[in-house]
């Protein structure tokens, strides 16, 4: 049986974080960070998350900087990021999307829409933690960055070779 996907919510407003937790706890195993540095600590201390939902305007490290950190870390780079913000202008949305954000939701928000967006992001994710080969010992999974398979504890490398062009005779 699969466990719930792990979600990190990053929001400095306890009221907003509380609304999100209350509406998402049936679908996700949730951790909450109130600041960017706290989120960085949770992400880098062997806490494996399937998705990150972050406010854009955070103290110390904002949501965009947090996203850049996630995208530049080889262990975190495949985690989907959904930004939640009161900014509604197209320039902000475009800047976020161009810097690695997977989706954007504006405040005020509908919690059901946030849930739907998170599930859509997880469907497209490379290898969510809750469905990983680590939890299914007899399965194999492709690690796209290094083109290798893991099956149980045996590492089998798959090499991609391009064949020489076939010579055609006249």
C-alpha positions in Angstrom: 0.0 0.0 0.0 1.3 3.4 -1.0 1.7 6.1 1.7 0.5 9.6 1.1 2.6 12.0 -1.0 4.8 14.2 1.2 4.1 18.0 0.8 6.1 20.8 2.2 4.0 24.0 2.7 6.0 27.2 3.1 4.1 30.2 4.2 4.8 32.9 6.8 1.1 33.4 7.6 -0.1 30.8 10.1 -3.7 31.4 9.1 -3.1 30.6 5.4 -0.9 27.6 6.4 -3.6 26.4 8.6 -6.3 26.6 5.9 -4.0 24.7 3.5 -3.2 22.0 6.1 -6.8 21.5 7.0 -7.9 21.1 3.4 -4.9 19.0 2.2 -4.2 16.7 5.1 -6.5 13.9 3.8 -4.5 13.6 0.6 -0.9 14.5 1.8 1.6 14.0 4.6 2.3 17.6 5.4 5.2 19.5 6.9 5.0 23.3 7.3 7.9 25.9 7.2 7.3 29.5 8.1 10.4 31.0 6.4 12.6 30.2 3.4 15.6 29.2 5.6 13.4 26.8 7.5 12.2 25.3 4.2 15.8 24.9 3.0 16.6 23.1 6.3 13.7 20.7 5.9 14.5 20.0 2.3 18.2 19.4 2.8 18.0 17.3 6.0 17.0 14.0 4.4 13.4 14.9 4.4 12.1 13.7 1.1 9.2 15.7 -0.4 7.1 14.9 -3.4 5.9 18.5 -3.8 6.5 22.0 -2.5 3.8 24.6 -2.1 5.4 28.0 -1.3 4.3 31.6 -0.8 6.2 33.9 -3.1 6.8 36.7 -0.5 8.7 35.0 2.3 11.1 36.6 4.8 14.9 36.0 4.3 14.6 33.6 1.3 11.6 34.3 -0.9 9.7 31.6 -2.9 11.5 32.3 -6.1 14.9 32.0 -4.4 13.7 28.8 -2.8 12.6 27.5 -6.2 16.0 28.3 -7.7 17.7 26.5 -4.8 15.5 23.4 -5.5 16.2 23.5 -9.2 20.0 23.8 -8.7 20.3 20.9 -6.3 20.7 17.5 -8.0 18.8 15.7 -5.2 15.8 18.1 -5.2 15.6 19.3 -8.8 12.7 17.1 -9.8 10.4 18.2 -7.0 7.4 20.0 -8.4 6.9 23.6 -7.0 3.6 25.4 -6.8 3.8 29.1 -5.9 0.9 30.8 -4.1 1.0 34.6 -4.1 -1.1 37.7 -3.9 0.8 39.0 -6.9 -1.6 38.8 -9.9 0.4 40.5 -12.6 1.6 38.5 -15.6 5.2 39.7 -15.2 5.5 38.0 -11.8 3.9 34.8 -13.1 6.2 34.7 -16.1 9.3 35.4 -14.0 8.3 32.5 -11.7 7.6 30.1 -14.6 10.9 31.1 -16.3 12.8 30.3 -13.1 11.6 26.8 -12.5 8.1 27.2 -10.9 5.8 24.5 -12.2 2.5 26.2 -11.5 1.2 29.4 -9.9 -2.0 30.1 -7.9 -3.2 33.6 -6.9 -4.6 34.6 -3.5 -7.4 34.5 -2.6 -7.4 30.9 -3.6 -9.8 28.0 -3.6 -8.4 25.1 -1.6 -10.0 22.6 -4.0 -8.1 24.2 -6.9 -4.9 24.0 -5.0 -5.5 20.3 -4.3 -6.2 19.7 -8.0 -3.1 21.5 -9.1 -0.9 19.5 -6.6 -2.3 16.2 -7.9 -1.7 17.3 -11.5 1.9 18.2 -10.7 2.4 14.8 -9.0 1.0 12.9 -12.0 3.6 14.6 -14.1 6.5 14.2 -11.6 9.5 12.1 -12.6 9.6 9.7 -9.6 7.5 10.7 -6.6 8.8 9.4 -3.2 5.6 7.7 -2.3 5.7 5.5 -5.4 9.5 5.1 -5.6 11.3 1.8 -6.0 12.5 2.1 -2.4 9.0 1.4 -1.2 8.5 -1.4 -3.7 11.5 -3.7 -3.5 10.7 -5.9 -6.5 10.3 -2.9 -8.9 12.8 -1.1 -11.0 12.8 2.6 -11.9 14.7 4.7 -14.4 16.8 7.5 -13.0 16.7 9.9 -15.9 19.8 12.0 -15.1 22.2 9.0 -15.1 20.2 6.6 -17.3 20.4 3.7 -14.9 18.0 1.3 -13.3 17.8 0.2 -9.7 16.4 -3.2 -9.0 16.5 -4.2 -5.3 20.1 -3.4 -4.4 21.7 -4.3 -7.7 22.7 -1.5 -10.0 22.4 -2.3 -13.7 23.6 0.4 -16.0 21.8 0.8 -19.3 24.0 2.3 -22.0 22.6 3.9 -25.1 24.7 3.3 -28.1 24.1 4.8 -31.4 24.7 2.3 -34.2 26.8 3.2 -37.2 24.8 4.3 -40.3 23.9 1.4 -42.5 25.7 1.5 -45.8 23.4 1.0 -48.7 24.6 -0.7 -51.8 23.5 0.3 -55.3 
